[in-house]
């Protein structure tokens, strides 16, 4: 029987070629899959006041961003990529905040940008990012002065600040004539956030109440005690305080208590909305009792978009109770929600595409519905009036949303 060694060799060679092709195909599939699963993260930069006069609010802001990052990554990320936050401390300083955003854009090369805390810090940040045609998703920074700049790529998710005290003014004017307060004192820190609010309240109430004290805005970081003493001497029925952040709010409240000054109503534009932080700082629920604060749509028990998810995530990550959640944390989370929706709808990280979409779309957040004007203001946002009652911050106005009737007149300290 004749054998053919060459045939055996050829068959072996064919098998070897097939094996190589199969291994190559498998390698290509594996390589392709690895590439898809190992895409670089989407880097989102922000500046927060982790030190300085806004430190409490800055830390609350950062909590909101971090909560959103955790949740979005659990859902698979943005555009199939994980989200990485790059945060810098602006030290509550307008000069430092500008340097931070330059670093985020030029050194860290972040893909997207979230805004800092306060209008004071947001204004220089927005000027810089807008000049570079970068979208800034701002959780705060809603002072009238920001919108007068007509920035095209700036979007703040809460309503304009000058509208905040309207709810308080409307409440005062709704009181029956026989119990309506007669005199009012207006005091504000020199802040682009607070001054327009107090001015708006003064305009609304000016024809109905006698102004007994209305000095020029005081500089930031002033000693509050002598200012509180001046207010107390007037014995004004109502005190309208333009505060920016927790510090001044707490100082005024404690000073009035020490002076045994008990106006019929006190409203503070910022501070009382910081939940347990405020309550503990002023000395407990008895001191906070009756203090009003205007704020946007989220509050414990709100039925706004993803409110339950936000609340549960906060409690799981940071502990405590629902009353510990700062309104600033909710604002930060809301801004990140809008960022997520814009990126998803545009299917892009391109700033020009995002800007176009943001100018035309309607969005949802824990703060309520959002639709932007040409200048980046939220024109359909929700505004409420809250009041501390028995250790809880309660929605009291407008009437159709109220959890309780407002406490008026305020109980004595």
Number of C-alpha atoms within 10 A of each C-alpha: 2 4 7 7 8 9 10 11 11 11 11 11 12 12 12 12 12 11 12 12 12 12 12 12 12 12 12 12 12 12 12 12 11 11 11 12 12 11 11 12 15 19 18 21 24 27 30 27 26 21 16 13 19 22 21 19 29 27 19 24 29 23 22 25 25 19 22 22 23 16 14 18 15 10 11 12 18 20 14 14 18 21 20 18 19 15 18 20 20 27 19 24 16 17 13 18 27 22 16 21 28 16 15 23 17 10 9 14 14 19 17 22 24 24 31 33 29 26 27 24 25 26 23 18 27 28 16 17 20 16 11 11 15 22 27 28 26 31 30 27 31 27 27 19 16 25 21 9 12 14 19 19 26 29 32 30 34 29 27 25 27 20 17 25 30 21 21 22 17 15 16 19 16 10 12 9 9 6 10 17 21 14 18 25 24 22 24 27 21 18 19 22 28 27 24 22 25 28 16 18 21 21 11 16 17 12 9 14 19 15 18 16 18 15 12 12 15 15 11 15 11 11 12 17 16 11 15 19 16 13 21 19 11 14 18 23 20 23 22 24 24 27 28 27 25 22 20 24 23 24 16 20 22 20 19 19 14 12 14 12 19 20 21 19 22 21 23 29 26 24 23 31 28 22 21 22 19 21 25 13 17 21 13 14 17 16 21 26 21 27 20 29 25 24 25 23 22 24 26 18 11 16 14 16 18 16 21 15 11 20 20 12 16 23 14 11 12 12 12 12 12 16 17 18 25 26 26 28 24 29 28 31 26 32 28 28 23 23 23 18 18 22 20 14 12 16 13 14 17 14 17 14 15 21 21 14 15 27 18 11 13 16 17 18 23 26 30 23 19 24 21 23 17 16 18 27 25 21 15 16 18 17 24 23 27 30 27 25 19 13 18 17 26 20 26 22 22 18 14 7 11 15 14 14 13 22 17 13 17 17 15 14 18
